[in-house]
């Protein structure tokens, strides 16, 4: 059997006893065995990828120049290493994403038994394979968290990061709106505008780049978990946007100041009652055509 076939069968772990003896007689046998040991090291449960890769390439570079056949063989082995590392990085960096559509809520169990309730048109993304070492997720939208005690737990949004060790809190980030409410334990919030530590009942609120002071929260959990949206002195545009998310409709306004503050609530399971809840306090009239709702002054 020629040299190339021997090496190929060795790579496939398919040498019979006679072929194995012939393989051991190859002049570059020690170097090939060393590379095989590096491959075995790669398969271990715990590995420093950068150090391992550097070690393998150092081994290849340290081998004295051989005939072209050896160079070709080592190139094949290097290609195998590249593929192996590619598979490793792909499987260990692959993220898990959960999302909701309009009018939908979803319950999500994280790997450490922490629990997430995801509101309508929201998403979270996290790395499940590395969760034990890095409890970090990205939120786009709104979610309520019950965090199991353990290492630091970070919720990242485009407007700030929420950090806890074990607690219950709600995070809402929509466009230029960022709100964090602590219901249990202690929550740290970091943003460009302000950094705060929240205790139960405390709220952190940023609207259009400005920090807004708010009253203490008396509820034990966010009202949307009970299929009801509640607002305290919130810009009317936030009410409209949440209504659209919960009922999967488009709202058009006519000569209405959507920056005016609104205090009130609407339920998520009866659109007629909900419409009256957001229009009567402001003396507005509404009309519906399919999924389009028009609001105007009486």
N, C-alpha and C positions, 0 to 999 in steps of 0.2 A: 504494500500500500504506500502511495506517495505521501510526502510531507504534508501537503495541503489537506488531504483527506484525513490523516491522523489528527491534525489540529482541529479540524471541523468536528470529528467524532468526539474529541476531548471536550470541546465547548458544549456538545450536546450530551455529555456524560454517557457515552454509548460505546466505550472501548471495551473489547473483550480482553482476556488475560494476555494473549499473544500480542495484540495491538498495543496494549499498555506498556509492555516491555520495549517494543519498538519506539513508542513515544518517549520513553525515558532516555533513549539513546540520542535524541535530538540535541544539538549543541546549545539551543536556547531554552532547554527544558527548565532550568532553575528560574529563569526570568518569567516564563509562562506560569509556573506554579505560584510565584509571588503575586502576579496579577490575579490569579484565581483566589488567593487569600484575601485580596482587597475586595473582590466581588462578594465573598462570604461575609466580610465585615459589613458591607453595604446592606445585607439582608437582616442585620441585627435590629432589635426593637428600638434601641436608642442610638442615635448617631448624630454627630456634628457634621452636617452636609458639606460645609465649606472646607473643613479640615480633611475630610475623607477624599473629596475631589482633588484637593491640592496634593494630597499624598499619592494618589493614583497617577496624576500627571508627572509628579516628581520621579516616580518609579519608572515611568516610560522614558522620560528624558535622561535618566541616569544610565539606561542600558546602552552599551557601546553599539556603534553603528554595525548593523548586520547586513547581509545581502538583501536585495529588494524583496525577496520572499518574506523575510522576517518583518520588514517594514509593513508589508501588506497585512501580515497576520496581526501585528500590533494595532494597526488601523482598525481592523475588524473588532478587536477587543475594546478599543476606545469607543467605537460606535455603540457597542453593547452597553458600555458604562453610561454613555450619554442617554440612551433610551431608558435605562434603569432609573437614572436620576430624574429624568423627565416624568416617568410614571410616578415616582415617589413624591415629587413636588406637586404634581397634579392632584394626587389623592389626598395629600395633607393640607393643601390650600384651597380645596374645593369648598365653597360656601353653600350654606343652606338658606333659602329665602322662603318666607311665608308671607302671603299677601291676601288682602280682601278686596272685593269689588263693592260698588255702591249698595247700600242697605244691608251689608253683611257684617257679622261679627265672627271672630274665630278665637278658639282657645288653643294655646300652644304650650306644650310641656318642654322645657329646656333640659339638657342632659343632666343637670345637677338637681332636678326636681323643682327648680324655680318655675314660675307660671306666668304666662303672658296672655292678657285678653286684648285682642287687636280690634280696634274700631273700624268703621267703614272706610274703604279706599286708603288703606295703610299697609305698610310692609315692614318686616324686620329681616335682617340678614346677619348670620353668625357662622363661625367655623366650628362644627360639631366635633371634629377629630381633635382639636386643640383646646376644647372648652375647659378641661380640668386645669390647664395652666393659664388660660386667658379668658376670663368671663367678660367678653366684650361683644356687643352687638350694635348694629346700626338701625335706627328707626327713621322711617319716613311716614309721617302721619300722626296717629294717636294710639297710645297703648297704656294699659294698666298693668303694673308689675307687682308680683309677690315673689320676693327674692329669698332663696334659701341662704342661710348663714354660711359663710365661707370666705374665700378670697374676694378681693375687690371686684365689684361688678360695675361695668361702665355701659351706659346707653349713650351712643353718639348720634347727634343730629347735625344738620347743616348750620344750626344756630348756636349750638352749645353742647356740653357733655354733662351727664348726670352720673354721679359716682356714689355707690352705697356698699355696705357690707351685708346687710340683710334687713329688708324693710318692705313696705308697701307704698307705692307712689304712682302717679299718673303723669305721663309726658305727652304733650301735644305740640307738634311743630308743623305748621302749614304756612308756606310762603314766608311772610314777615311776622308771623305770629309764633311765639314760643312760650309755653306755659308748663310749669312743673308744680304739682301739688303733692305734699307729703301727707300720708295718712297714718303711717306707723314708722317708728324708728327715727333715723336721721339721714338726710340726703344732702350731698354737696352738688352745687350747680356751678359750672364754669362757662362763661360766655364772654364775648368781646365787650359787652356793655357793663357787666357786673358779675361778681362772684359772691355766692351766698351759701350758708349752711341752713337747711330747713329742718324744723321740728314738726311734729304732728299738727296739722291745721295751717301750716305756713304755705304760702304760694309765691312762686317766682314767675313774673309775667313781663315779657318783652313784646311790644307792639310797635311796628315800624321803627325799630332801632331804639326805642325809649323804654326804660324800666318804669313799670306802673305799680304803685303801692296798692295792695288789696286788703280786704277784711279777712279775718280768720275763716277757714273752711270748717263747717260743722258736720258735714256728711262723713260717714265712715268709709265710703268708696264713691267713685265718680258716678253721676246719675245715668250716664249712657249705658252702664252695665245693666240697669233696669229699663233699658230701651226708652230713655228720656234724655233730651239735651237741655241743660240749664245754663243760663247766662246771667251774670251780674255786671251791669254797666259795661257791656261789651259793644263795640262798633256793630251796627246793624249788618254790615257786609259779612261779618263772621257768622251771624245767625243765618243769613241767606246761604252762605257757602256750606254750612253744616246741614241745612235742610236739603240742599241739592245732593249731598253725599248720602243722606239717610233714605231719601225717597227716589234717587236716580232720576231727577228732573232738572230742567233748566229754568231758572227764574230771571225774568227780565223786569227791570224797574223803570218807571216813567216819572221823572221829576221828583225823585226821592233822594234825600241826603243819606247815603249809606254809611256815613261816618258818625251819625248820631248814635248815642248810647241806648242800649236795649237791656232791660231786666225782665226776665221771664223764662218760659220753657215751652217745649213742644214734645209730644209723644211720637214714637217711631212706628206705630202700628195703625194709625188712622189719619190719612192725609187731610181729610176735611177738618177734623178737629185741630190738627196741627197747624193748618193754614190760618184758622181763626185765631189761634194762640199767638201767631207772629204778626198778624195784621190789625186786629181790633185795638190793641194797646196804642198803636200809632195812627189809628183812624185811617187805615188803608183799605182799598178794595182790591179784589183779585179776580182773575178769570183764568180758565184752563182750556188748553187745546192740546190734546194728546199729552206729550211729556213737557210741554212748555207752559209755564205759569207767569202771568203778567201782573205786576203790582203797580198801583197808582193811588194818588190821593183821592179821597171821596169828594 
